[in-house]
Amino acid sequence: MKALLVDDDIVSRMALIDLLSVYGIFELVEAEDGEAAWALLDADRINRALADVADAVGRQLDRVKALASSGAPDLTGAMA
């Protein structure tokens, strides 16, 4: 199962990757902004998305919602 982690702050992104990788539940894929996240969502099977909505990434949520409603398999999201 793949999870996409999106945050423009590299320190936060790396800390979350370290924290989540301990559990070994997901294959983690990272993006630094909404455009990179959209490209990854469009090109790969992503099952979970975690995004920082307090920055520019949050402006891309409509795209993620559109992808989820278009029949993308098992895409759920968590935003902080």
C-alpha atoms as one frame of an Amber mdcrd trajectory, in Angstrom:
protein
   0.000   0.000   0.000   1.364   3.422  -0.953   0.949   6.652   0.982   1.724
  10.080  -0.427   3.127  12.610   2.024   2.885  16.230   0.866   4.525  19.104
   2.700   6.564  22.041   1.445   8.696  22.019   4.615  11.457  19.439   4.125
  12.092  19.128   7.866   8.448  18.308   8.591   8.287  15.951   5.635  11.418
  14.046   6.702  10.234  13.853  10.331   6.915  12.352   9.233   8.652   9.919
   6.908  10.900   8.779   9.776   7.920   8.435  12.102   5.715   6.548   9.644
   8.447   4.290   8.278   8.921   2.759  11.730   5.556   1.037  11.331   6.306
  -0.321   7.867   2.641  -0.183   6.894   3.042   1.982   3.810   5.467   2.451
   0.987   5.977   6.199   1.388   6.085   8.555  -1.580   6.809  12.232  -1.011
   6.024  15.481  -2.776   7.064  19.016  -1.917   3.987  20.775  -3.293   0.544
  20.281  -4.740   1.684  20.158  -8.345   4.205  17.390  -7.601   1.554  15.568
  -5.570  -0.933  15.784  -8.421   1.619  14.351 -10.856   2.280  11.430  -8.506
  -1.417  10.822  -7.905  -2.038  10.884 -11.624   0.851   8.526 -12.450   0.827
   5.984  -9.630  -1.541   3.988  -7.472  -1.634   5.913  -4.202  -3.888   4.563
  -1.451  -3.460   7.260   1.161  -2.591  10.940   1.028  -1.350  13.068   3.902
  -1.063  16.775   3.191  -0.301  20.010   4.995  -3.348  22.128   4.199  -1.968
  25.271   5.821   0.117  26.112   2.758  -0.099  26.000  -1.029  -0.667  22.243
  -0.918  -4.090  22.927   0.536  -5.078  24.705  -2.671  -4.690  21.420  -4.511
  -7.248  19.545  -2.419  -9.989  20.070  -4.990  -7.856  18.095  -7.439  -7.384
  15.287  -4.935 -11.116  15.238  -4.217 -11.842  15.112  -7.945  -9.454  12.191
  -8.352 -11.053  10.337  -5.440 -14.563  10.911  -6.806 -13.516   9.800 -10.291
 -13.133   6.228  -9.128  -9.499   6.168  -7.990  -9.251   2.926  -6.046  -9.302
   3.265  -2.279  -7.919   6.823  -2.077  -8.433   8.359   1.324  -6.736  11.346
   2.835  -5.619  12.854   6.076  -4.732  16.494   6.374  -2.959  18.305   9.173
